Amino acid sequence: MSINHIVTPLDSAILDSKEYYIFYHKMIDFAFKELIVAVQRQKLCNDQEVQLFKQYCDLLLYSVEAMRIKYMYDEEDNMKVDLTDSGFPNYLEFRYLFNDLELRDEYLGKLTPIATLKEAFLNTLMHKKQPIKKSKLFQAASIVYYSSVKKEYIFNRFVQGKIINAPEDIDAKYMTSWSFFDVSHNRPFICFMYFNYDGNRVNDYKNEIYEVLKTTADRDMSLDTMAYTIDRKLPKVSPKFIKRIDLGPIHNVFAKDENQVTHIMLEAIGKKEIPLESYAISLRIDEVSSANEFKEGSFFSKQVLQKWDDVFKKRYVFAPHRIIQLLYNKTPELLNGLAKAPFEVAGLKIDIKKQKSLQSQSQ
């Protein structure tokens, strides 16, 4: 494991109340659903890519929801949001989910039986006319967490998609996808590769393909370097086009990074110029295509490799109308550097009791 894979709790901020959880999880859920619709509407991905993009985003949202259930009534531990250029839960939280679910049966055996807990709830509410204690709510949440959350739906550090036929308008026969969580950025990435296969049945070679992707394309790096490494390590595969989507950062009141968009938004939230629940999402798409082929190696063991064009990099911003206006007023040069003008998405409205407390923290 490289030093870039080391994550510590010092890289994160703590959500330490029920209201914070409600606020954060509603915002992430809403923002990602808006992003999926906008990516499709703006045709940043083809139809097949959009479906896969949505599936990977669903894994992320499922994981964040699992964290909400886990921590909602826990008085001893709190979820951590990353402080780097991210806005996502700290990567350690995803690892904790896996660790918990590995021991699912052991934990379930130690929890209070559901029937006993139901009886206690009814007695407290109907006979004693008292609210349920937090400790009892935590027991109920733990039962839901360990009995309903599925480990296979948690967003892992590397998630491999299947090999499928490429769309007809693509100059390649097959495509595959994968996603990874780059721990140095604390952000998820989604990748698509279109390729040809020198053989009869590509599924006979899929394990080799999956292994190379997992070991060489599982972190942020120069896309042409990634493409060349994949090409070199898979002699039966001819990659033709690779596309990588960098999801984030999510700019919001919980972010404390040095990103210019985040800084402008936090300043405006502190001055009450924009609502506390304001958000924006940055997204970067890198693409690289094969220009032609060349042969490399000795006379008896030549390998056909791709000669890659320059990497095509495009940056986008998705935000509600008021945030787009703010960014144009404060940093027009940043928006002029985008591939397209900012894409407008719906604004979010959340009514929680501790908004004033959060407002003071953002100042």
N, C-alpha and C positions, 0 to 999 in steps of 0.2 A: 504493500500500500504506500503510495507517494504521500509527501507532506501535504499536498493539496486535498487529500481525502480525509485529513484530520479535522474533526469538528468538535468544538467545545461549547458548553452552555454559556460561556462568556460572550459568544457571538449572537446572543438572543435577548429579547425582552419578554417579560412574563405577563400573561393575561391572568389577573388574580381576582376576578369576580365573575359571577354568573352573567352580569350585564355585559362585561367585556366579551365573553364567549358568544352571546347572542349577537352582539354588534359585529364582531369579526367574522363569524361564520356566515351570517346573512350577507355581508358585503362580498366575501370571496365567492359564495355561491352565485349571487346576482351578477357579479362582474364577469365570471367565467361563462355563464350562460349567454350574456350579452356578447362576449367575445366570439363564441362559437357561431352565433347568428351573423355577426358582422364579417367574420372571415369568409363565410359562405356567400353572403350578399355581395361583398366586394371582390369575389372571385380570386382571392389570394391563393386558393388551392383548388384543384379540380375536384369533381364529385367524389371520386374514390378517396382522395386525400382528406376531404372534409369528413367523411364517415370515420376514417381512422383517427383523425384529429379529435373528433368528438369522443371516441372511445377512450383515448388516453386522458382527455380532460375529465371524463366521467370517473376514471380511476382516481384522479387527483381529488375530485369533489367527494367521492366515497370515503377517501382516507381522511379528509378534513372533517367530514361528518362523524367518522369513528372517533376522532380526537375530541369532538364536542361531547359525544356521549360519555367518553372516558373521563373527562375532566370537569364536567358541569357541576357536580356536587362534591368533588374531591377537595377536602379542606386541608390536605397535607401536601398536595402537589399541584402544579399549574402548568399549562401549556406555554411553550416559548415560541415567539415569532422572531424570525431572523432579523438581525440589525444591518446586514450587508445589503447590497443593491438587489433586493429580493422582494420582500413583502409576503413571502410564503412562510409556513411553519418551519422552524429550524429542522434540518435534515434528521437530527437525532430523534425527533418525534416520530418520523416514519419508521425508524429502526425500533423504537420502543413498541410500536404497534405490532411489528413482527415478533418481537421477543415475548410480548404478552400472549399472543395467539398461539405461539409454540407451546405454551403452558396452559392452554385453555382448559383442558380436563382437570388439571390439578387445581386451578383457581375455582372452577365451578363446584368442585367437591367441597370447598371450604366456605362457600357462600350460604346464606340463610335460604332455606327452601322457599319457593315462590308462594306456596299455600300459607306458610307461616307469616310471610311478609304481608300478604294480602289481608289476612285476618288482623294483623297489627294495625294496618292502615285504616281498615274499616272501623276498628275499635276507637282509634284516635279521632277520626273524622266524625263518626256518627254518634258515639257515646260520650267521649270526652270533649267533643267540639273544639279540638285544638289542631293547629297546623302540624303537618308532618315534620319531624326533625330532619335536619340536613344529613345526619348520619344515616337515617333510614332511606332518604332519597338517594344517597350515594350507594347504598346496598342494592336498591332497585336498578339504578343506572348500571351498576357493575354486572348485574344479571343480564340486562339487555346487551351490554357491551360484549361479554364473553359468550353469550348464547347466539347472538345474531350477526356479529361482524365476521365476515369471511376473509381469511388471510389471502386467498387468491385474487381478491379485488383491491388489495392495498397497493398503492403505487410504490414499486420497488426502485432501487437505485438503477436497475436496468430491466426493461420490459421488452421482450421480443415479440413482434408481430409475425404473422404467417407469410409464406410466399404465395402470391396470387398472380393471376394474369394481369398484365398491364393494360390500361385503357387502349382502345384501338388507335387513337391519334398520337400515341407515344411510340417513338422509334426504338422500342425494346420489347422483348417478349414477356418479361416478368417484372414484378415489383415486390419489395418487402418493406416493412417499416419497423422502427424500434424507437423507444424513448429511454432517456436516462436522466437522472437527477445529478447535475454537476455540483458537488459539495463545495467547491471553491467559490462558486457564485450563489449557491443555494437556490438554484432555479432549475425547472424541468426543461428539457429539450426534446423535440420530436423530429425524427428523421425519416426520409423516404429515399429508397434507392431503386432505380430502374436498371435492369441488366439483362444480358443474354447469357445462355448457358451452353457450353460445349459438351453436350451429352444427350441422352435420350430422356431420362427422368430426373427432373431437377430435385424432386423430393429425396432421391437417393443421395443427394449431396447437401441436403439442408442442414444436417448437423454440423458439417464443416463451415457452412456459411454462418450459422448462428454463433458458433464458437469464435470465429474471427471478429464478427461484429461486437460481441460481448467483450472481447479482450482488447480491441483496437479502436472502437468507435463509441466508447462509453464515457467520454468527457469532452469538454469544449476544447477545440484545437483548430488550427487552420484547416479549412474544409478541403483544400487541394491535397494537404498532407494526409488527411483521413482517407480521401479517395484513392490516393496512390498506394497507401498501406493495404487497404482492402483489396485492391486490384492485384498487388504483388503476392499477397498471401493466399489468394484463391485462383489458382491457374486455370480452372475450368469456368470461371465467371468473368464476364466482360462488363463491368459497370459502365453505363452510358450517361447517367444523370443522377446527381445526389442533391437533395434539398433538405436543409436543416432549419427548424423553427426554434428560436429562443423565446420562451414564454416568460415575459416579465422584463423588468420588475413591475410589481403592482404598487402604484403610488397611492398612499393612503395615510391616514392619521397615525397608524401604528408604525410606519416606516421611519427610520432614523438615519438613513444613508445620506451620502453627499450628492446624490443625483440632482441635477438642476430642476427637473420637473417636480421631484419630491420636495425640494427646498422651497420652491415657489408656492406649492400647495399648502405646505405646513405654515408658511408665513401668512397666507391668506386665511387659513382656518383660524390661526391665532388672532387675527384682526377681525374675525367674524365676517369676512367678505364672501366666503363660500361656506356651505353647510359642513358640519362635522363628518358626514358620511360621504363626502366627495371622494372620487377615485379616478384614476386613469391607469391604463395598461400600455406599457411599451412592448413592442414585438419586433424581432429582427428575423429576417429570412435570408439565408445564404444559399446560393445555388452554384453548382459547378457542372459543366458538361464536357464530355469527351469530344475533342476536335478531330482526332484521328488516332491511328494505332501505330505502334512500332514494336520491333522485336528486340529482346534483350537476352543475353546469356551466351553460352558456348554453342558451337555448331550442332552438338548432339542434344542439347537441352535448352533450346530457345523458348522463351515465353512471350506471348503477345500481350503487350501492355497498352494502356490508354495514354494519350497525350492530352492533358487537361487544359482547358481554357482558363482564363483568369476567373477568380471567384466573383460572382455578382452579388453584392450586398445591398439589402434594402431594409430600411427602418420605418416603422409605422407607430403611430400613437392612436389609441382609442380612448375617447373621453366624452362625458356629457357636454352639452352646448356651453354651459357657463364656464367649465374648465378650459375648453378650447379658446374662448374669448380671453380668459385670464392669461393663458400661455402666449397668445398673439400679442397681448399688451406688454407682457413682461420679458419674453424671450423669442421674438419673431425669427431671429437667426437660427435658433434650434429647429423650429418648425420648417424653415426653408430648406433644411438639410434632410428632411424626410423624403421618402420615395413618392408619397402622395400627401395631400393635405390631411390633417387629422380626421379620422373617421368618427362621426358622432354616434354615441350609444346612449341608451336611456339613463337618466339619473336615478339615484337610489334615495329612498326616504325611510329612515329608521327612527322610531320614537322609543328611546330608552331613558331610564331614570337618571343615569349617571353621565349624561352628555356634558353637563357643566364641569364635572370632574375631569373628563377626558379633554375638554376644551382647554382647561388650565394647564394640563400636562403638555399640550402641543405648543404652548407659548414659550 
